[in-house]
Amino acid sequence: MLFGRKKRQIVKLLVVEDEPLVAFDAEHVLSEADYEIVATVDRVADAVAVLSDGVEIDLVLVDVNLADGSGVDVARAAQAREVPVLFVTGACPPEAIELAAGCLSKPYAQRDLLGAITAIEDGMQGKPPRRLPPGFRLFVQAA
């Protein structure tokens, strides 16, 4: 494809966020950027259920502090299915390096959320990221 966009490896996203305005904003910016939101849930149990359903998911965006528990449990369920995780949280948990592809600190700009996903995708494809957004730590690195 000469002038077209490259085919994305990350398209289908699961958003796990218990702050309604943050969830709505994330859905909006991601949909506008042509990502497909598989589901948006606000509870650990619901996220684990979506992951257990076998639906195709390319990346899970998860807050750590959820009303019914920890997003770390969601990350463990995603890891069991070999689905990468992006923690989107005020405080990145110590387990993040083993469980996630990256961690983006709240509050973040919309472009930084998109940049974090792009950096994770670059790392998954074995390419060094072009630029890391402010407040983002990448754990998956180019080989």
C-alpha positions in Angstrom: 0.0 0.0 0.0 1.7 3.1 -1.3 0.0 5.9 0.6 -2.4 4.0 2.9 -2.1 3.4 6.5 -0.1 0.4 7.8 -2.3 -2.4 9.1 -2.6 -2.1 12.9 -1.9 -5.1 15.1 -3.9 -3.5 17.9 -7.5 -2.8 16.9 -9.9 -4.3 19.4 -9.8 -2.8 22.9 -11.4 -3.7 26.3 -11.7 -0.6 28.5 -11.9 -1.2 32.2 -12.5 2.1 34.0 -14.9 2.9 36.9 -14.9 6.7 36.5 -17.7 7.3 34.0 -16.3 10.5 32.5 -12.8 9.0 32.0 -14.4 5.9 30.4 -16.6 8.0 28.1 -13.6 10.2 27.1 -11.4 7.2 26.4 -14.2 5.5 24.3 -14.6 8.7 22.3 -11.0 9.4 21.5 -10.3 5.7 20.7 -13.4 5.4 18.5 -12.4 8.6 16.6 -9.0 7.0 16.0 -10.6 4.0 14.5 -10.1 1.6 17.3 -12.9 -0.9 18.0 -14.2 -0.9 21.6 -15.1 -4.5 22.4 -16.6 -3.5 25.8 -16.3 -0.9 28.4 -16.8 -2.2 31.9 -16.3 -0.8 35.4 -15.8 -3.9 37.5 -13.1 -6.6 37.8 -15.7 -9.4 37.6 -17.2 -7.9 34.3 -13.7 -7.5 32.8 -12.7 -11.1 33.7 -16.1 -12.3 32.2 -15.4 -10.5 28.9 -11.9 -12.0 28.8 -13.3 -15.4 29.5 -15.9 -15.2 26.7 -13.2 -15.8 24.1 -14.0 -12.6 22.2 -11.0 -11.2 20.2 -9.2 -8.5 22.2 -5.9 -6.9 21.1 -5.3 -4.7 24.2 -6.8 -4.2 27.6 -6.8 -0.7 29.1 -7.3 -1.0 32.8 -7.3 1.3 35.8 -5.8 -0.2 38.9 -8.2 1.0 41.5 -11.7 -0.3 40.7 -14.9 -0.3 42.8 -14.9 -4.1 43.3 -11.1 -4.8 43.4 -7.8 -4.3 41.6 -7.1 -4.0 38.0 -4.1 -6.2 38.7 -6.5 -9.1 38.7 -7.8 -8.1 35.3 -4.2 -7.9 34.1 -3.6 -11.4 35.4 -6.7 -12.7 33.5 -5.5 -10.9 30.3 -2.0 -12.3 30.7 -3.5 -15.9 31.0 -5.1 -15.3 27.6 -1.9 -13.6 26.2 -3.7 -10.3 25.7 -1.4 -7.3 26.4 -2.4 -4.8 29.0 -2.0 -1.0 29.4 -2.4 0.2 32.9 -4.1 3.7 32.9 -3.9 4.8 36.5 -2.8 7.4 39.0 -0.2 5.0 40.4 1.4 2.2 38.5 1.5 -1.0 40.6 4.8 -2.7 41.3 3.6 -5.8 39.4 3.1 -3.8 36.2 6.4 -4.8 34.7 5.5 -8.5 34.8 1.8 -8.0 33.9 1.6 -5.2 31.4 3.0 -3.8 28.2 3.0 -0.3 29.7 1.7 2.1 32.2 0.2 5.6 31.5 -0.2 8.0 34.4 -3.5 9.8 34.9 -4.3 12.5 34.1 -3.2 12.2 30.5 -3.9 14.1 27.3 -5.9 12.2 24.6 -2.9 12.2 22.2 -0.8 10.6 25.0 -3.3 7.7 25.3 -3.0 7.2 21.5 0.8 7.5 21.6 1.0 4.9 24.4 -1.0 2.4 22.3 1.2 3.1 19.3 4.4 2.6 21.4 3.1 -0.7 22.7 2.3 -1.8 19.1 5.7 -0.8 17.9 7.3 -2.8 20.8 5.2 -5.8 19.9 6.4 -5.6 16.3 10.0 -5.4 17.4 10.4 -1.8 16.5 11.7 0.9 18.8 9.0 3.4 19.6 9.1 6.7 17.8 8.3 8.7 20.9 7.1 8.0 24.4 4.3 10.2 25.7 4.8 12.1 28.9 3.8 9.9 31.9 4.1 6.7 30.0 6.4 3.7 30.8 6.9 1.1 28.2 7.6 -2.5 29.4 7.5 -4.3 26.1 10.7 -3.5 24.2 11.9 -4.0 20.7 14.0 -7.2 20.4 
